[in-house]
Amino acid sequence: MSRASKKPLYTGLPRLTAARGVVPRQRGFTLLEVLVALAVFAVVGAVAYRGLDRVSTNKAHLDREMHFWRELGQVMDRMEGDLVQIAPRSDLLASGLLRPPLRSASQPGDALLSLTRFDGKREPVQVSYRLREQKLELLMGSASAPKAYPLLENVTACRFSFLDSSGVWLPQWSGKSGQGRPQGIRLQLELAGRGEFERVFALP
């Protein structure tokens, strides 16, 4: 047998023609796909921001409402604490005059309500309420130089009325001529942007 007639033993195997180190081609994102994804993220972000902004706005509004009602409640509680401790009778001043335990303003600019109240084991305390520049203030101390404490702002009107023994509401209370103390006191407050609030205090 001649050399030309010899054939390779494995003729069924394919011959390797690809070069070593060649990585198969991978498919990436197209520009259109990236733009669509960015648009989706933008829409989701805008919706989430609007929701968060609405929650934040509602929380701020609720905080303001809670602060207002808490402040108003504290004012009412303070008045009730003063009114239920009104002295039972008039006290004698150094001048020899009698000062009624409760009296309301008789002239514009005066304190709307003045009273003498007990303060534990100490001497009776003089307390007054007045409205000045839309601020409800508490006055304590001597009648000549009382100290003012702000209680409530944006008060456009403040009115007190007094229930006498015959069941009639009176716009003023002098405490003289044997009036003593009323059966109850009604407070009416008008607040800017809030409307009118009313509270009735029953006196013991």
C-alpha positions, 0 to 999 in steps of 0.5 A: 500500500502506497503512502498516498492511499493512507487516510486519517483515522478520525474523519468524523470530527469537525476541525476547530477553526475558531480562534482562542479567546473569542467571547460570544456576542451578548445582547444589551439594552437599547436606547429605547428600553433605557428611556422607557425605564427612566420614564417609568421611574420618573412617574413612580417618583412623582407619584411617591413625592406627591403622596409624601407631600400630602402626608406632610401637609396633613400632619402639619395641619393636624399639629396646628389643630392639636396645638389650638385645641390644647391651648384653648382647653388650657385657658378654659381649665385655668378660668374654671380653676379660678372661678370655683375658688372665688372667695365666699364674701367681700374682703375689707380693704385698708381704706375701709371699703368692701371689695366684692369677691367677683365683679365685671367691667363697668367701663371700656378698657377695664378688666373684663372680669376681676375676682378674689380667689383662694390660693391654698394656705396663702392669702387670697389672690386678686385675679383679672382677665382682660382683652387687649390688642386681640390678646386675652390676658391674665392679670395677677398681683396688686391692683396698681401694678398687676403682672400680665400673662398672655393666654390666647391670641387672635381673640376678637371678642370676649364676653362674660354673662352672669346667672343670678339666683332667679335664673336670669343672665346678666351682662354685668356683675357688680357684687354689691347690694348683697349680690354675692356670687352668681350661680354660673358664669358664661364665657363667649369667645370669638376667635379670628378665623375660628368662629365663636366658642362658649363655655358655662361654668357652674359655681359651687 
